[in-house]
C-alpha cells in the first residue's frame, strides 16, 4: 500500500507544479502576463526570457513546497486528518505563492510595456462582433449528458433496491491508504450521498457547457476569420473535455456507491481513484498543449501580427480580474490562466458564482 500511497501523492502534486509553471505559454499570443501586446512582441526575445523566468521561478518554488508537503504527508500517514491537513496547507500556500509570482511578473510586464513599447499606444480599435458566430457548432449538444442521466438513474435504482442490505455504519471517507476515516450511521442521506453528488456535478458541468457557449467573443480585427475559427475550436474542445471529465467523475461515484455495499480491496479502491485523476489530468495537459487559451496553440495560416489588438488593460485589475461595468458580458476568457472567469462588475455574475459555491456547501453540510 505505501507504493500506491506515494503514487497518489505524486499524481496530486506533480501536475500542479508543472501546469502552473507553464501558464504563460498557454495564454493568447496577444497577452503577456495580463498585458496586451502584439503577436510579434509576444514572440520577441525579451518576452521569451520573461516567460522562461516565470516558469523557472514558479517551478522551483512549487517543487520545494511539494517535496516538503509530501514529506510531511508521508510522515503523518498514520493519521488521515493530519495528512489531509498538510495537503490543504500545501494547496493554499501553492495558490498564494503562484498568485504572488504572477503579480510580480505582471508588474514587470506592465513596466516593460510602459518603457519599451510606447509605439504600441495607438487609438482604440472598435470592438468587432460576428453575429453568426453562435450559429456555429461551438459546444457539444446537452443531449450527450443523457449518458450521465442513465448512470445516475441506474445508481439510484441499485441503491433503492438494495437499501436494506446496506450496513448500519456507512464509510464516508478514506485516507490515502484506503483505510476508513469517517463512518456515519445509515440514513437516507448517507446512503444516497453519491447519487446526490452525481446530480450536483451533472448540473454543474452542464452549466459550464453553457458558459463556454455564451462567453464573450474575442475577435482579431486583422484576421477575423482565423481568430474566430481558433475560438470555435477552443470552445468545442473544452466542451468535449468537460463532458469527458464529468463522465469520469460520475462513473467514479457509481463505483463508490457500489463499494459501499460490496467493499473492495483498498489497493483496488486507490487504483481506481488514481486512474480517474490521471485520466483527467492527462486530458487537461493535452488540452493545454494542443489548444491553448482562446485556441492560441492551434496552427494558424497567418504570420504573427505586428499590430496590437484592442487594448482594454484598464479593465483587467492585476491582469487577472475583469471589472467592466459597461460590458454586459457575465463570462470572459481569462488573461492569465486557462478557461473563463466572471465580469466582477456584474452583480448577476457574483450571484451565480455564490449560488454554485453555496449549493456545494449546503449539500456537504446536509449530508
N, C-alpha and C positions, 0 to 999 in steps of 0.2 A: 504493500500500500504506500509506503514512503515514496516510491518511484513515481506513482501516479500523482501523488500529492505535489511533488516537485514539478512535474509536467504541467499540472493545473496552474501553479503559480507562474511558471514561465509563460503559459498561454495568456494569463491575465495581464502580466506586467510588460512583457516584451513588445506587444503591438502598440501599447500606449507610448512607449519610448520612441519607437520607430515612426509611427504615424504622426505624432505631434512634432517630431523633428523635421519632417519633410513638408509640412503645411505650405510654406511659401512656394513650393514647386508645383502645387496643385491648384493655386489660385488662378484667376483670369490673368492673361498676359497684358492687361491694361491696368492692373492694380498691383502695387508693391507695398506690402505691409499696411494695407488700408489706404494708400495714397494713389491717386490717379496718375498714370504715366502712359506714354505711347508704347506700343509693342516693341518698337525699335529700342527705346530706352530700357525696357524690361530685359532685353537680351544683351544689354551693354555689360562691359567687364566690371564696372563698379557695382552694379546691382547683382551680378552673379556672385561677386565676393561677399556682398551683404547677405544674400540668401545662404551662402555657404557658412558664413559666420554665425547666423542664427541656428542652422542645422547642427553645427558642431557644438555650440554653446548649450543648446537645449538638450542635445543627446547626452552630453557629459553630465549635466545637472540631473536629468531624468534617470540616467543609468545609475548614478550614485544613490539616488533616492530609492530606486527599485531594488538594488542589491541590499541596501540597509533594511528595507521593508521585508524582503524575502528572508533575510537572516533572522529578523525578529519574529516573523510569522512562523518559520520552521522551529525556532527555539521555543515558541509557545504553542506548538501544535497539539499538545495535550489538553489545552483549554480552547474550545471553539470560540468563546466570547473574546478572549484576548487576541486570538488570531484574527478574528473579524475586525477587532478594534484597530490593529496595526494596518490592515488593508484599507480601512476607512481613512485612517490618518494619512496613509500614502496617497490615496486618491485625492484628498483635499489639498495636501501640500503640493502634489503634482499639478493640480489645476491652478493653484495660486502662483507657483513658480513659472509655469508656462505663460500665464497671463502677464506676469511682470516682464518676462523675456520679450513677449510680443509688444508690450508697451514701449520698452526700451528701443527696439528696432523700428517701431512706428515713429517715435520721436526722431530717431536718427534719419529715417527716410524723409520725414517732413522737413527737417533742416536741410537735407541734401537737395530736395526739390526747390526750396526757397533760395538756396545759394547757387546751385548749379544748373537748374532747369528753368531759369527765368524766361527763356524764349518759348517755353510751353504755355505761358499765360496768355491765353487768347480768348476772344469773345465766346460766351457760352453757346454751345451747339443746341439747336432746337431738339426737343425730345421727339423721337420718331417711334410710332406705334403701327404695327401691321394688324389691321382689323381682321384679317383672315387667319392670323396665326393660330388662334384657339380652335379653328375648324380642322386643323391637322391632328394626327394621332400623337398627342403629347404624353399620354399616360395609358396604361392598360385599362381595360374595362373593369368596373367594380364586380362584374359577374364572376371574375376569377376568385373573388373572396367567397363564393359559394362552396369552394373546397374547404375553407375554414368552417363554414356553417355545418357542412356534413360531418366534419371531425368533431365539432362541438356537440352536435346532436347525438352522435354515436357515443361520445364520452358521457354525456348526460344520461342516456338510456342505460349504459353499462353501470353507472353509479346508482341510478334509481333502482334498477333490477337487483342489484347486489347490496343495497343499503344495509340490510340486516346482517350481512356477512362481514361488514367492516368491523374491525376490532374496537373495543371500548376506548382505547387510547390511540390517537392518531399522531403519527410523526409528522410535524410541520416543517422542520428544518434539520439539515445535516451539516456536519462540519466538513472540512475539505478532505477528510479521510473516510467519509461515508458513514460516520457514526451519528446517531440521532442526538440532537442538541435541544430541540424544542418539541415537547409532547403535550398534546391537549386532549381533553375529553371529547368523545364523539358527540358531535352536534350536526345539525343540517349545514351550518356554516363551515365547519371544519372539513366535513366530507365533500361538500360541493365547492370548496375553495378553488381547486384547479379549473373547474368549469367557469366559475365567475371570472377568474383571471383570463381565461381564453376569450370570453365575451368582451371584456375590457380591452384586451390587446387588439382584437379584431377591429373594434370600433376605432381605436386609436390609429391603427395603421391605415384604415380606410380614410380617416380624416387627413392623415399625412399625404395620402394619394391625392386628395382634393387640394391640399395646399400646393403640391407640386404642379398641379394643373392651373390653379388660379394665381399663382405668384406673379409678381411684376415682370413684364418684359424688359429685356436689355438688348438694345439693337445698336450695332456698329453702323453709323450713318455712311461710312466709306464703303463698307462691304455688307450691306444689309442682308442679302440672300444667304451669304456664307454664315454670318453670325446667327441668323435665325435657325438655320439648319443645325448648327452646332448646339444651340439652345434646345432645339427639339430633341436631339439625340440625348443630351444631358438629362432632360426631364424623363424621357422614356426609359432610359437605363436605370435611373433612380427609382422609377415606378416599379420596374421589374424586380430590382433588388429589394425594394420594400415588401413586395409580395413574397419573395424567397425567404427573407429574414423572418417575417411574421409567420410563415408556414412552419419554419423550423421551430419556432417558439411554441406554436400551437401543438405541434406533434410532441414536443418535449413535455408539455403539461399533460397531454393524454397519457404519455408514458408514466409520468409521476403519479397520475391518478390510478393507473393500473397497478403500480408497485405499492400503493397504499394497501391494496387488498392482497396482492401476491408479491411480497418483498423479494427483491433480487439481491444478489451478492453486491457488497459495497464497491468492489472493483468494477463490476458492470455498470453500476449507477454512476460512478465517477467517469467511466469511459464514455458513456452516453452524453453526459453533461459537457465533457471536454470536447467531444466531437461536434456538438452543436455550436459551441463557442468558436472552435477552429473554423468551421464552415462559414459562419457569419463574418468573422474577422478576415478570412481569406477573400470572401466576396467583397468586403469593404476595400481591402487593399487593391484588388483587381479593378474595382470601380474607380478608385482614386487615380491609379496609374494610367488606365486606358481612356478615361473620360475627363477628369479634372473638373474644377469648378466652372460651371457655365459651358462645358464642352471645350475648355481651353486646350485639352490634350488630344482632342480629335483632330486628325490630319486635315490641313487646310490647303486648298489650291492657290491661295494668295500669299504674297510675301508679307512679312511684318510691316505694319504701317508706321510712318514717322509722325502721324498726327494723333494727338491725344483724343480720347472720347470725351463725351460730355462730363465736365468736371463738377461733381457735387460733393467734394470733400467736406464742405462746411456742414453737410447733413450727417456725416459719419463721425460720431464722437469717439475719440481714441482709435478710429479706424475700424471699430467693431460694432458700435451701437448706432443703428439708423434712427434718426429723430427728425422727421419732416412733417409738420402739421398740414402742409399744403398738398401732400401726397395722399390720395385716398387708399393707396395700397396697404393691405394689412401684413402681407408677407413679401419679403425681398430676399435676393441671394445674399449670402454672407460675403464680406470682403476678405476677412481673414478666417479661414476655415473652409469647411465643405458643407454644402447644404443651404438651408434657409434660416432666416431669423425674422423677428417681427419689427414692424414700424413702431418704435417705442412712443411715438407721439399720438398713436391711435388708441383711445380707451378700449375699444372693442377687442383689439389685439391682446391687451392685458387681461381682459375678461375671459377670453378664450383660453389663454395660457394658464390663468389662475384656475379656471374650471377644470382643465385637464389634471393639473397637479392636485387640486382639491379632491377630485374623484378618486385618484390613486390613493391618496392618504386616507380618505373615508373608507374605501374598501379594505385597506390594510387594518384600520382600527376596528371595523365591524367584524372582520373575520379573525 
